[in-house]
Amino acid sequence: MALVAALLPAMSGEPAGGSEIGWLSDEDSTPVMHLSFDDGPHWLFTPMLLDLLDSYGARASFFPTGETIAARWDPETTQALLSRGHTVGNHTWVHSDLSTLSADSALAEVARASVGLEALTGFKPSCFRAPYGEVGQIRARLGPDLGMSLAGWTADPQEWRDPPIQEVLSYLQSRERDGMVVLLHDRKWLTLHIVERLLAIYSSRGWTFEVLPGCHATGARDSRVAILESGDPPVGRIEAFGERDGSTWLEGWAFDADLPGGGLPLRVTVSGQEPVIAGRTAEDHHFSFPVSLVSARVSGLVCVWAVDAGQQGHDPSLGCRRLPAG
């Protein structure tokens, strides 16, 4: 808090583009921040960012341009991002300003990006972020014609201008509110330093970091499973994490095409301790276990991996979650 109080005065101006995000209002919940990253992926910075988010148990929403992710990532890499608990949304194919296009051209541009993402993820995205915040003539057609909600933002520090990190943090503090949606870019080296500071400051104050609710595509699990072939790494997701019967529980699903009947082992570690097999998936590929099976500690970071049943695969991460202090 002393660091935040000493920051420079807030950046002037409003964020470019509007927000379609409703504020969260749980009376007894901890404040939530929605981190979102546009214009990636970057071959180096995005993987580093994913590790940084894991180190704080944070989930985020990514809006890559279709052309960039199709050129730089394959389905396995994209599935790995999803398995860590993040979401992927549409950001047009080539970062087009839709206000300069006809309605038909804009629809074609956005639809092309959805098709490209579906080839990597197995499903069409359910949320769309317009480059520059300019939706143009197709705002009313996003849902009916393309099946997507519009994802805006409430805080845009414009780190693409290379401002001082303290200036960015001061600006975010000035727009601080439960449910705030922060716009950043995973193609920037500076973004890593901003996110590192942001996560440290806000985590120490009890904030959590979640994906945008509208970016959970219906049927994503079945679609992700359907594109897997024998030899592919498992995919999955932690779906629930919280207190139950006096213990902290993890619930989710994981699927390996080499083990279609279930029984996939889940390797777990708490606060860097020795990894252990904490459970296995059921026949429906669901898993559920208390963290007490892994460690008696009640605070720290719990991280989960699905153990690949293939001979030459690797164990994909299902992400990390921060355990409550107790």
C-alpha positions in Angstrom: 0.0 0.0 0.0 2.9 2.4 0.7 4.2 1.8 -2.8 0.8 2.6 -4.4 0.4 5.7 -2.3 3.8 7.0 -3.5 3.0 6.6 -7.2 2.8 9.4 -9.6 -0.5 11.2 -10.3 -3.0 9.3 -12.4 -2.8 9.4 -16.2 -5.3 11.7 -17.8 -8.0 10.7 -20.2 -10.5 8.0 -20.6 -9.9 4.6 -22.1 -10.4 4.3 -25.8 -13.6 2.4 -26.4 -16.5 1.5 -24.2 -17.2 -1.4 -21.9 -20.1 -3.9 -22.1 -19.1 -5.5 -18.8 -21.4 -5.4 -15.8 -20.0 -4.8 -12.4 -19.8 -7.7 -9.9 -21.7 -7.2 -6.7 -21.3 -10.2 -4.4 -21.6 -8.7 -0.9 -19.0 -10.8 0.8 -16.7 -11.7 -2.1 -13.2 -10.5 -2.5 -12.7 -7.9 -5.2 -12.1 -9.2 -8.7 -10.0 -7.9 -11.5 -10.3 -9.1 -15.1 -7.0 -9.0 -16.9 -7.1 -9.1 -20.7 -4.4 -9.2 -23.3 -4.7 -8.1 -26.9 -2.8 -8.6 -30.2 -0.7 -11.7 -29.3 0.5 -14.2 -29.0 4.2 -13.4 -28.9 6.6 -16.3 -29.3 8.5 -15.3 -26.1 6.5 -12.9 -24.0 3.2 -14.8 -24.0 4.6 -18.0 -22.5 6.5 -15.9 -19.9 3.2 -14.2 -19.1 1.4 -17.5 -18.6 4.0 -18.6 -16.1 3.7 -15.3 -14.3 -0.1 -15.6 -14.0 0.3 -19.1 -12.7 2.6 -17.9 -9.9 -0.3 -15.8 -8.5 -3.1 -18.3 -9.3 -4.5 -15.7 -11.8 -6.7 -16.4 -14.9 -7.0 -14.0 -17.8 -8.7 -13.5 -21.1 -6.7 -13.3 -24.3 -7.7 -11.6 -27.6 -5.2 -12.6 -30.3 -5.5 -11.5 -33.8 -6.5 -14.5 -36.0 -3.6 -14.1 -38.4 -1.0 -13.9 -35.6 -2.2 -16.9 -33.6 -2.6 -19.1 -36.7 0.9 -18.3 -37.8 2.6 -18.7 -34.4 0.7 -21.3 -32.4 -0.6 -24.8 -33.1 -3.6 -26.5 -31.5 -1.4 -28.1 -28.8 0.0 -24.7 -27.7 -3.5 -23.1 -27.7 -5.0 -26.0 -25.8 -2.3 -25.6 -23.2 -3.4 -21.9 -22.6 -7.0 -23.1 -22.2 -6.1 -25.9 -19.8 -4.4 -23.4 -17.5 -7.9 -21.8 -17.1 -7.6 -18.8 -19.5 -10.0 -18.0 -22.3 -9.5 -16.9 -25.9 -11.7 -14.4 -27.8 -12.0 -13.0 -31.3 -10.0 -9.8 -32.1 -10.5 -9.8 -35.9 -8.2 -11.5 -38.4 -5.7 -8.6 -39.0 -6.6 -6.0 -36.3 -9.0 -4.2 -38.6 -10.7 -0.9 -37.7 -14.2 -2.1 -38.4 -15.6 1.4 -38.5 -13.8 1.8 -41.9 -15.4 -1.4 -43.4 -18.8 -2.1 -44.8 -21.0 -4.3 -42.7 -20.4 -7.3 -45.0 -16.7 -6.8 -45.0 -16.6 -6.4 -41.2 -18.7 -9.5 -40.7 -16.4 -11.5 -43.0 -13.3 -10.2 -41.2 -14.6 -11.3 -37.8 -16.0 -14.6 -39.0 -12.6 -15.5 -40.5 -11.0 -15.0 -37.2 -13.6 -17.2 -35.5 -13.0 -20.0 -38.0 -9.2 -19.7 -37.4 -9.6 -19.9 -33.6 -12.0 -22.9 -34.0 -9.3 -24.8 -35.9 -7.0 -24.3 -32.9 -9.4 -24.7 -30.0 -12.2 -26.9 -31.4 -14.9 -24.3 -30.8 -15.9 -20.9 -32.0 -15.2 -18.0 -29.5 -18.1 -16.6 -27.5 -16.7 -13.1 -27.0 -15.3 -10.4 -29.3 -13.1 -7.4 -28.6 -13.0 -4.7 -31.4 -9.6 -3.2 -32.2 -9.5 0.4 -31.2 -13.0 -0.1 -29.6 -14.5 0.5 -33.0 -17.3 -2.0 -33.7 -18.7 -0.2 -36.7 -22.0 -1.3 -38.3 -22.0 -4.8 -36.9 -22.6 -4.2 -33.1 -26.2 -5.5 -33.3 -25.2 -8.5 -35.4 -22.4 -9.9 -33.2 -24.8 -12.1 -31.2 -27.4 -13.1 -33.8 -25.0 -13.7 -36.7 -21.7 -14.5 -35.0 -22.7 -15.9 -31.6 -20.5 -13.5 -29.6 -20.9 -10.9 -26.9 -18.9 -7.7 -26.9 -16.0 -7.5 -24.4 -14.9 -4.0 -23.7 -12.7 -2.6 -20.9 -12.8 -0.1 -18.1 -9.1 0.6 -17.7 -6.7 1.2 -20.6 -3.3 2.3 -19.4 -2.0 2.3 -23.0 1.2 0.6 -22.1 2.0 0.4 -25.9 3.2 4.0 -25.5 5.9 2.8 -23.1 4.9 4.9 -20.1 6.7 4.5 -16.7 5.4 1.5 -14.8 4.5 3.7 -11.8 2.4 5.9 -14.0 0.5 2.8 -15.2 -0.1 1.6 -11.7 -1.3 5.0 -10.5 -3.7 5.2 -13.4 -5.1 1.7 -12.6 -5.5 2.8 -8.9 -7.5 5.8 -10.1 -9.9 3.5 -11.9 -10.0 0.8 -9.2 -13.3 -0.9 -8.8 -14.6 -4.5 -8.2 -15.0 -6.1 -11.6 -12.6 -3.8 -13.4 -11.5 -4.9 -16.8 -7.9 -4.0 -17.6 -6.7 -3.9 -21.2 -3.0 -4.8 -21.8 -1.0 -6.4 -24.7 1.0 -9.6 -24.5 3.2 -8.5 -27.3 5.0 -6.0 -25.1 8.1 -6.7 -22.9 6.9 -3.8 -20.6 3.6 -5.6 -20.0 5.4 -8.4 -18.1 6.9 -5.9 -15.7 3.6 -4.1 -15.3 1.7 -7.4 -14.6 4.3 -8.6 -12.2 3.9 -5.4 -10.1 0.1 -5.4 -10.5 -0.3 -9.0 -9.4 2.0 -8.5 -6.3 0.2 -5.3 -5.1 -3.4 -6.4 -5.7 -2.9 -10.0 -4.5 -1.5 -8.7 -1.2 -4.7 -6.7 -0.8 -6.9 -9.7 -1.4 -7.9 -9.2 -5.0 -8.5 -12.2 -7.3 -8.0 -12.4 -11.1 -10.7 -14.1 -13.2 -11.5 -14.5 -16.9 -14.3 -12.4 -18.4 -17.6 -14.3 -17.8 -18.8 -13.9 -21.4 -15.8 -15.7 -22.7 -16.8 -19.1 -21.5 -18.0 -20.8 -24.7 -20.9 -23.2 -24.4 -19.8 -26.7 -25.2 -16.1 -25.9 -25.1 -15.2 -29.0 -23.1 -16.8 -31.5 -25.6 -15.4 -29.6 -28.5 -11.9 -29.6 -27.1 -12.1 -33.4 -26.4 -13.5 -34.1 -29.9 -10.4 -32.9 -31.7 -7.9 -34.9 -29.7 -6.1 -37.9 -31.2 -4.1 -40.7 -29.7 -0.6 -39.3 -28.8 -1.9 -35.8 -28.1 -1.3 -34.3 -24.6 -4.3 -34.3 -22.3 -6.5 -31.3 -22.0 -8.6 -30.2 -19.1 -9.6 -27.4 -16.8 -10.1 -26.6 -13.1 -13.8 -25.7 -12.9 -14.2 -25.1 -9.1 -11.9 -24.2 -6.3 -13.1 -23.3 -2.8 -14.1 -24.3 0.7 -16.3 -27.3 1.4 -16.7 -29.2 4.6 -13.9 -27.3 6.2 -11.4 -28.1 3.5 -10.2 -26.6 0.3 -11.3 -28.6 -2.7 -10.3 -28.7 -6.4 -12.8 -29.9 -9.0 -12.5 -30.1 -12.8 -12.0 -32.4 -15.7 -9.2 -33.8 -17.8 -9.1 -36.0 -20.8 -6.4 -38.0 -22.6 -7.3 -39.7 -25.9 -4.9 -42.5 -24.9 -7.0 -43.2 -21.7 -10.6 -42.8 -23.0 -12.1 -44.7 -20.0 -10.9 -42.3 -17.4 -8.4 -43.0 -14.6 -6.0 -40.2 -15.7 -3.7 -39.3 -12.8 -3.5 -35.7 -11.5 -0.1 -34.6 -10.1 -0.4 -31.8 -7.6 2.1 -29.7 -5.6 1.5 -27.1 -2.9 3.8 -24.2 -2.3 6.6 -25.9 -4.3 6.6 -29.1 -2.2 7.2 -32.5 -3.7 4.6 -33.3 -6.3 2.2 -36.2 -5.5 -0.6 -38.0 -7.3 -3.6 -36.6 -5.6 -6.4 -38.3 -7.6 -7.5 -39.7 -10.8 -10.3 -38.8 -13.2 -13.6 -40.8 -13.1 -15.2 -42.5 -16.1 -16.8 -39.1 -17.0 -13.3 -37.5 -16.8 -14.2 -35.4 -13.8 -11.9 -35.1 -10.8 -12.5 -33.8 -7.3 -10.2 -34.0 -4.2 -9.4 -32.0 -1.1 -6.0 -30.2 -1.0 -5.5 -31.8 2.4 -4.7 -35.0 0.5 -1.6 -33.2 -0.9 -0.5 -31.2 2.1 -1.6 -30.2 5.6 -0.7 -26.6 4.8 -3.7 -24.3 4.5 -2.0 -21.4 2.6 0.2 -21.1 -0.5 -0.2 -22.0 -4.1 -1.6 -25.3 -5.4 -0.6 -26.3 -9.0 -2.1 -29.2 -11.0 -0.9 -31.3 -14.0 -2.6 -34.0 -16.0 -0.2 -37.0 -16.3 0.1 -37.8 -20.0 -0.7 -41.5 -20.7 1.2 -41.4 -24.0 4.7 -42.6 -24.3 6.3 -39.5 -25.7 4.0 -36.7 -24.5 4.3 -34.2 -21.7 2.2 -33.4 -18.6 0.2 -30.3 -19.4 -0.5 -27.8 -16.6 -4.0 -27.2 -15.4 -2.9 -24.0 -13.8 -2.4 -22.9 -10.2 -4.8 -21.6 -7.6 -3.9 -19.5 -4.5 -5.0 -21.2 -1.3 -6.6 -19.0 1.4 -4.6 -17.8 4.3 -5.5 -19.6 7.5 
